Amino acid sequence: MVGGGWLLAVSAPLLAATGTSLTAGLSEQLSLYFTGAASQGCWAAATVLCALLLAARRTAYDRLETM
């Protein structure tokens, strides 16, 4: 589901654009998601969230092993 969303977010504007080469359009579209302070902050927040979810998952499985 997330992969499909990313595919649409990157490829839909790329396919709709005319007059640019595929690689130039792809690099321009990807730069919207990977550059800038707001993007970097969101990536950092997503990283912290993933780490917290992994830690919570780990403790849940550790608790099951003691039963």
C-alpha positions in Angstrom: 0.0 0.0 0.0 2.7 2.4 0.9 4.8 1.4 -2.0 1.9 2.0 -4.4 1.4 5.4 -2.9 5.0 6.3 -3.4 4.9 4.9 -7.0 1.9 7.1 -7.8 3.3 10.2 -6.0 6.5 10.0 -8.1 5.3 8.6 -11.4 2.0 10.4 -11.9 3.4 13.9 -12.2 6.3 12.4 -14.2 4.0 10.8 -16.8 1.8 13.9 -17.0 4.7 16.2 -17.7 5.6 16.9 -21.3 8.8 18.1 -22.9 11.3 16.8 -20.3 13.5 13.7 -20.5 12.6 10.8 -18.2 15.7 11.1 -16.0 15.5 14.9 -15.7 11.9 14.6 -14.7 12.5 11.8 -12.3 15.4 13.6 -10.5 13.3 16.8 -10.3 10.3 14.9 -8.8 12.5 13.0 -6.3 14.2 16.1 -5.2 10.8 17.3 -3.9 10.7 14.4 -1.5 14.4 14.3 -0.4 15.6 17.9 -0.1 14.8 20.8 2.1 14.4 21.3 5.8 10.8 20.1 5.9 11.5 16.9 4.0 14.5 16.1 6.2 12.5 16.7 9.4 9.7 14.4 8.2 12.2 11.7 7.3 13.8 12.1 10.8 10.4 11.8 12.4 9.6 8.7 10.4 12.9 7.1 11.4 12.2 7.8 15.1 8.7 6.4 14.7 10.0 3.2 13.1 12.6 2.7 15.8 9.9 3.1 18.5 7.6 0.6 16.7 10.5 -1.9 16.5 11.3 -1.4 20.2 7.6 -1.9 21.1 7.4 -5.0 18.9 10.5 -6.5 20.4 9.3 -6.1 24.0 5.9 -7.7 23.1 7.7 -10.8 21.7 10.0 -10.9 24.7 7.0 -11.0 26.9 5.5 -13.9 25.0 8.7 -16.0 25.5 8.4 -15.9 29.2 4.9 -17.4 29.2 
